[in-house]
């Protein structure tokens, strides 16, 4: 094993020489995971997913699972002397992630495709393939910690809070968590990861992190939606909270809740997108104070603890957006098994379609998807 105790802890419960499948995106993080597992003496198999047209993606840089990244993953596997396979998941990815992304935007909600990808393609299909290959575990380069307490695997936030990715993994089931390993979650910062890449002489040691959603070039969501649903972007009215028409827009897909810039309405105090009404094709705008939301309805719950009983009101920390830290709240289970999250301090820009992830200290206890009636209570 490597001398770093965090690495040893992440893999120490696996039998010596066990087969491990590493999900290799071609980036630094997953490449270092493969190197760690190889150095620890495991039988390592790297798998890279081809998620969309290979020829087109060869021209894209800075996005995971693009053609250049498949090439990089192959080179790293060759350097390390491990078996490597590329699996064509293009149709599954389109059905489970891209189509869901487009459909969610067209309802006026804001999707999180990286979570859907983990929930479907990576932690269902790829994980099943790993088991078919006789692996004892599947390793990924996510910055999150897996800890075992009382014989049960738990998910905890990464040591480096700036890189913590637990928000994107809340849909992981308890069964999947038993099989998954995350060697990087105990690292203090990304410099530690790059140092290991350099020590192993990996060709991707200086490769920059991907920034965009992989299938959304330059963050232009509307262009992707227009391409896939060319008749979906219909113009409509921009209205205030009382329904007064203030202007026109070219399609609700060009707007997100909380947006201030680019609304195109002048002569007013600063306006923010408050809601999107897909049925009426309306963009509803108001002040920043109008955005404040004290109660957040959340459905499609996934629990990493024993689910609380109906009516239970539990103290938690809630994270309603990947770019925001968890904040103090109460969570109450409803008769339909959805929950209401009561924030101690109202949050601005709560958006249907985003995830709400719940924590007990550093531990992820569950999460779900913010429902379309997200503005349950407007704070005074």
C-alpha positions as CSV (number, residue, x, y, z in Angstrom):
1,X,0.0,0.0,0.0
2,X,1.0,3.7,-0.5
3,X,2.3,5.4,2.6
4,X,-0.6,7.9,2.7
5,X,-2.9,6.6,5.4
6,X,-6.0,8.0,3.7
7,X,-5.3,5.8,0.7
8,X,-4.8,2.8,2.8
9,X,-8.0,3.4,4.6
10,X,-10.0,3.7,1.4
11,X,-8.8,0.3,0.1
12,X,-7.7,-1.6,3.2
13,X,-10.8,-3.8,3.5
14,X,-10.2,-5.4,0.1
15,X,-8.4,-8.7,-0.2
16,X,-4.8,-8.6,-1.3
17,X,-4.5,-8.8,-5.1
18,X,-8.3,-8.3,-5.5
19,X,-9.6,-7.3,-8.9
20,X,-10.7,-3.6,-9.0
21,X,-12.4,-1.8,-11.8
22,X,-11.4,1.9,-12.0
23,X,-13.7,4.3,-13.9
24,X,-11.2,6.2,-16.0
25,X,-12.4,9.5,-17.5
26,X,-9.0,10.4,-18.9
27,X,-8.5,13.1,-16.3
28,X,-6.0,13.4,-13.4
29,X,-8.2,12.2,-10.6
30,X,-9.3,8.9,-12.1
31,X,-5.8,8.3,-13.5
32,X,-4.3,8.8,-10.1
33,X,-6.9,6.3,-8.6
34,X,-5.7,3.7,-11.2
35,X,-2.1,4.4,-10.2
36,X,-2.9,4.1,-6.5
37,X,-4.7,0.8,-7.0
38,X,-1.9,-0.6,-9.2
39,X,0.8,0.4,-6.7
40,X,-1.2,-1.2,-3.9
41,X,-0.9,-4.6,-5.6
42,X,-4.5,-4.9,-6.9
43,X,-5.5,-6.5,-10.2
44,X,-6.6,-3.3,-11.9
45,X,-8.9,-3.0,-14.9
46,X,-9.6,0.4,-16.3
47,X,-12.9,1.2,-18.1
48,X,-13.7,4.3,-20.0
49,X,-17.2,5.2,-21.2
50,X,-17.8,6.6,-24.7
51,X,-20.9,8.7,-24.1
52,X,-21.5,10.5,-27.4
53,X,-20.2,10.6,-31.0
54,X,-16.5,9.8,-30.9
55,X,-15.6,11.7,-34.1
56,X,-17.3,14.9,-33.0
57,X,-15.9,14.8,-29.5
58,X,-12.3,14.5,-30.7
59,X,-12.6,18.2,-31.5
60,X,-13.8,19.0,-27.9
61,X,-11.4,19.7,-25.0
62,X,-12.1,20.3,-21.4
63,X,-15.0,17.9,-21.0
64,X,-14.9,14.4,-19.5
65,X,-15.5,11.3,-21.7
66,X,-14.7,13.2,-25.0
67,X,-12.6,11.6,-27.6
68,X,-9.3,13.2,-26.5
69,X,-10.1,11.9,-22.9
70,X,-10.6,8.4,-24.1
71,X,-7.2,8.6,-25.8
72,X,-5.6,9.9,-22.6
73,X,-7.2,7.1,-20.5
74,X,-5.7,4.6,-22.9
75,X,-2.3,6.2,-22.6
76,X,-2.4,6.1,-18.8
77,X,-3.5,2.5,-18.7
78,X,-0.6,1.6,-21.1
79,X,1.8,3.5,-18.8
80,X,0.6,1.6,-15.8
81,X,0.4,-1.7,-17.5
82,X,-3.2,-2.4,-16.8
83,X,-6.0,-3.8,-18.9
84,X,-8.3,-1.1,-20.4
85,X,-11.6,-1.2,-22.1
86,X,-13.8,1.4,-23.8
87,X,-17.5,0.8,-23.6
88,X,-20.0,2.4,-25.9
89,X,-22.8,3.8,-23.7
90,X,-23.9,6.5,-26.2
91,X,-27.5,5.4,-26.5
92,X,-27.9,4.8,-22.7
93,X,-26.4,8.2,-22.0
94,X,-28.6,10.0,-24.5
95,X,-31.7,8.3,-23.0
96,X,-30.9,8.7,-19.3
97,X,-29.0,12.0,-19.2
98,X,-29.2,14.2,-22.3
99,X,-33.0,13.6,-23.0
100,X,-33.7,14.1,-19.3
101,X,-31.7,17.3,-19.3
102,X,-33.6,18.7,-22.3
103,X,-37.0,17.6,-21.0
104,X,-36.4,19.1,-17.6
105,X,-35.4,22.5,-19.0
106,X,-38.5,22.5,-21.2
107,X,-40.7,22.2,-18.1
108,X,-39.1,25.4,-16.6
109,X,-36.9,23.4,-14.1
110,X,-33.1,23.4,-13.9
111,X,-31.5,19.9,-14.2
112,X,-28.3,18.6,-12.8
113,X,-27.1,16.1,-15.5
114,X,-23.9,15.1,-13.6
115,X,-26.1,13.6,-10.9
116,X,-28.3,11.8,-13.4
117,X,-25.2,10.3,-15.0
118,X,-23.9,9.0,-11.7
119,X,-27.4,7.7,-10.8
120,X,-27.9,5.8,-14.1
121,X,-25.0,5.2,-16.4
122,X,-22.1,5.1,-13.9
123,X,-23.4,3.6,-10.7
124,X,-25.9,1.2,-12.4
125,X,-24.6,0.1,-15.8
126,X,-20.9,0.5,-15.3
127,X,-21.1,-0.9,-11.7
128,X,-22.9,-4.0,-13.1
129,X,-20.2,-4.4,-15.7
130,X,-17.6,-4.3,-12.9
131,X,-19.3,-7.1,-11.1
132,X,-19.6,-9.1,-14.3
133,X,-15.8,-8.8,-14.6
134,X,-15.4,-10.4,-11.2
135,X,-14.3,-7.2,-9.4
136,X,-14.4,-6.8,-5.7
137,X,-14.9,-3.1,-5.9
138,X,-15.3,-0.2,-8.3
139,X,-13.1,2.9,-7.8
140,X,-13.9,6.4,-9.0
141,X,-12.0,9.7,-8.7
142,X,-14.8,11.5,-6.9
143,X,-13.8,13.7,-3.9
144,X,-16.0,12.1,-1.2
145,X,-15.3,9.7,1.7
146,X,-16.6,6.3,2.4
147,X,-16.4,5.3,6.0
148,X,-17.5,2.0,7.6
149,X,-19.2,2.2,11.0
150,X,-20.9,-0.6,12.8
151,X,-20.4,-2.8,9.7
152,X,-22.2,-0.3,7.4
153,X,-20.7,1.9,4.7
154,X,-21.4,5.6,5.1
155,X,-20.8,8.6,2.7
156,X,-19.0,11.6,4.2
157,X,-17.9,14.9,2.7
158,X,-14.4,15.1,1.4
159,X,-11.6,16.5,3.6
160,X,-11.1,19.3,1.0
161,X,-14.4,21.1,1.2
162,X,-13.6,23.1,-2.0
163,X,-13.5,19.9,-4.0
164,X,-16.2,17.9,-2.1
165,X,-18.5,16.2,-4.6
166,X,-21.0,14.6,-2.2
167,X,-23.8,16.8,-3.7
168,X,-23.4,14.9,-7.0
169,X,-23.5,11.5,-5.4
170,X,-26.6,11.7,-3.2
171,X,-28.5,9.2,-5.3
172,X,-25.9,6.5,-4.5
173,X,-27.7,3.6,-2.8
174,X,-26.5,1.8,0.3
175,X,-25.9,-1.4,-1.8
176,X,-23.8,0.6,-4.4
177,X,-21.9,2.2,-1.6
178,X,-20.8,-1.2,-0.3
179,X,-19.1,-1.8,-3.6
180,X,-17.6,1.7,-4.3
181,X,-14.3,3.1,-3.2
182,X,-13.1,6.7,-3.3
183,X,-9.4,6.9,-2.6
184,X,-9.1,10.7,-3.1
185,X,-11.7,11.8,-0.5
186,X,-9.1,12.0,2.3
187,X,-6.7,14.3,0.4
188,X,-6.1,17.8,1.7
189,X,-6.2,19.4,-1.7
190,X,-5.7,18.8,-5.4
191,X,-2.0,19.4,-5.2
192,X,-1.7,16.1,-3.4
193,X,-3.4,14.4,-6.4
194,X,-1.2,16.0,-8.9
195,X,1.9,15.2,-6.9
196,X,1.1,11.5,-7.1
197,X,0.5,11.8,-10.9
198,X,3.9,13.4,-11.3
199,X,5.6,10.8,-9.1
200,X,4.2,8.1,-11.4
201,X,5.2,10.1,-14.5
202,X,1.6,10.1,-15.8
203,X,1.3,12.0,-19.1
204,X,-1.8,13.8,-17.8
205,X,-0.3,15.2,-14.6
206,X,-0.8,18.8,-15.7
207,X,-4.1,18.3,-17.5
208,X,-6.6,21.0,-16.4
209,X,-9.9,20.0,-14.8
210,X,-13.0,19.8,-17.0
211,X,-15.3,22.8,-16.4
212,X,-18.3,22.4,-18.6
213,X,-21.1,19.8,-18.5
214,X,-19.6,17.3,-20.9
215,X,-22.2,17.6,-23.6
216,X,-22.8,21.3,-23.3
217,X,-20.0,23.3,-25.1
218,X,-19.1,26.6,-23.4
219,X,-22.0,26.3,-21.0
220,X,-24.5,27.2,-23.8
221,X,-27.5,25.1,-22.6
222,X,-29.9,26.8,-25.0
223,X,-27.9,25.8,-28.1
224,X,-28.0,22.1,-27.1
225,X,-31.7,22.2,-26.5
226,X,-32.4,24.1,-29.8
227,X,-30.4,21.4,-31.6
228,X,-32.2,18.5,-30.0
229,X,-35.7,20.1,-29.9
230,X,-35.7,22.8,-32.6
231,X,-39.4,23.6,-32.2
232,X,-39.3,23.8,-28.4
233,X,-38.1,27.3,-27.9
234,X,-41.2,29.5,-28.2
235,X,-41.3,33.2,-27.4
236,X,-43.5,34.5,-24.6
237,X,-44.0,37.3,-22.1
238,X,-41.8,38.6,-19.3
239,X,-44.1,39.5,-16.5
240,X,-43.9,40.8,-12.9
241,X,-45.3,39.0,-9.9
242,X,-48.7,40.6,-10.5
243,X,-48.8,39.4,-14.1
244,X,-48.1,42.7,-15.7
245,X,-46.3,42.3,-19.0
246,X,-42.9,44.0,-19.0
247,X,-41.4,42.6,-22.2
248,X,-40.9,39.6,-24.5
249,X,-38.5,36.7,-24.5
250,X,-37.3,34.2,-27.1
251,X,-37.9,31.1,-25.0
252,X,-37.8,30.1,-21.3
253,X,-34.8,27.9,-22.0
254,X,-32.7,31.0,-22.1
255,X,-33.4,31.8,-18.4
256,X,-32.7,30.2,-15.0
257,X,-34.2,31.0,-11.6
258,X,-32.1,33.7,-9.8
259,X,-30.8,35.1,-13.1
260,X,-30.2,38.9,-13.1
261,X,-28.2,39.6,-16.2
262,X,-29.5,39.4,-19.8
263,X,-33.2,39.7,-18.9
264,X,-33.5,42.6,-21.3
265,X,-35.8,44.8,-19.2
266,X,-34.6,48.3,-18.5
267,X,-35.8,51.3,-16.4
268,X,-36.5,49.2,-13.3
269,X,-34.8,48.4,-10.0
270,X,-32.7,45.2,-10.5
271,X,-34.9,42.4,-11.6
272,X,-34.3,38.7,-11.0
273,X,-35.9,35.6,-12.6
274,X,-38.3,34.4,-9.9
275,X,-40.2,31.6,-11.7
276,X,-40.6,30.0,-15.1
277,X,-44.1,29.0,-16.2
278,X,-43.6,26.6,-19.1
279,X,-47.3,26.2,-19.8
280,X,-47.9,29.9,-20.2
281,X,-44.4,30.5,-21.7
282,X,-43.8,33.2,-19.1
283,X,-40.7,34.4,-17.4
284,X,-41.8,35.9,-14.0
285,X,-39.4,38.5,-12.5
286,X,-39.2,40.3,-9.2
287,X,-36.8,41.7,-6.7
288,X,-34.1,39.7,-4.9
289,X,-36.2,39.7,-1.8
290,X,-38.9,37.9,-3.8
291,X,-36.5,35.1,-4.5
292,X,-36.1,34.2,-0.8
293,X,-37.5,30.8,0.0
294,X,-37.8,29.5,3.6
295,X,-39.5,26.1,2.9
296,X,-38.3,23.8,0.1
297,X,-40.4,20.8,-1.0
298,X,-38.3,17.8,-2.0
299,X,-39.3,14.5,-3.6
300,X,-37.8,11.3,-5.0
301,X,-35.9,10.8,-1.8
302,X,-32.9,8.5,-1.5
303,X,-31.9,7.7,2.0
304,X,-28.4,6.6,3.1
305,X,-29.8,6.1,6.7
306,X,-32.9,4.3,7.8
307,X,-35.7,6.5,6.5
308,X,-37.3,8.7,9.2
309,X,-40.9,8.0,9.9
310,X,-43.8,10.1,8.5
311,X,-44.2,13.2,10.6
312,X,-40.6,13.1,12.0
313,X,-39.0,16.5,12.2
314,X,-35.2,16.1,12.1
315,X,-32.4,18.7,12.5
316,X,-30.1,18.6,9.4
317,X,-27.9,20.7,7.2
318,X,-29.3,21.2,3.7
319,X,-27.4,21.9,0.5
320,X,-29.7,23.2,-2.2
321,X,-27.1,24.0,-4.9
322,X,-23.6,22.5,-5.6
323,X,-22.0,25.9,-5.3
324,X,-23.4,26.6,-1.8
325,X,-22.4,25.1,1.5
326,X,-24.8,23.1,3.6
327,X,-27.0,25.4,5.8
328,X,-28.9,24.6,9.1
329,X,-32.5,23.4,8.6
330,X,-35.2,21.1,9.8
331,X,-36.5,18.3,7.6
332,X,-40.0,16.9,8.0
333,X,-41.3,13.7,6.3
334,X,-44.7,14.1,4.6
335,X,-47.4,11.4,4.2
336,X,-46.4,10.8,0.6
337,X,-42.7,10.3,1.8
338,X,-41.5,13.5,0.3
339,X,-40.1,16.0,2.7
340,X,-40.3,19.7,3.5
341,X,-37.0,21.4,4.3
342,X,-37.4,24.4,6.6
343,X,-34.3,26.6,6.2
344,X,-33.1,28.5,9.3
345,X,-32.3,31.4,6.9
346,X,-34.2,31.8,3.7
347,X,-32.3,30.9,0.5
348,X,-32.4,32.9,-2.7
349,X,-32.9,31.3,-6.1
350,X,-34.2,27.8,-5.0
351,X,-34.8,26.1,-8.3
352,X,-37.0,23.2,-9.1
353,X,-35.0,20.3,-10.7
354,X,-32.0,21.0,-8.6
355,X,-31.0,18.6,-5.8
356,X,-31.4,19.1,-2.1
357,X,-28.8,17.0,-0.2
358,X,-29.0,16.5,3.6
359,X,-26.2,16.1,6.0
360,X,-25.7,15.2,9.6
361,X,-22.3,16.9,10.2
362,X,-20.0,15.5,7.6
363,X,-22.2,12.5,6.8
364,X,-24.6,12.4,3.8
365,X,-27.9,11.1,5.1
366,X,-30.0,11.4,2.0
367,X,-31.4,13.8,-0.6
368,X,-33.9,14.3,-3.3
369,X,-35.1,16.6,-6.1
370,X,-36.6,20.0,-5.5
371,X,-40.2,20.0,-6.6
372,X,-41.8,22.4,-9.1
373,X,-43.8,24.2,-6.4
374,X,-40.5,25.2,-4.8
375,X,-41.6,28.6,-3.7
376,X,-43.8,27.2,-0.9
377,X,-43.2,30.2,1.4
378,X,-41.9,33.6,0.4
379,X,-40.0,35.1,3.2
380,X,-41.1,38.5,4.3
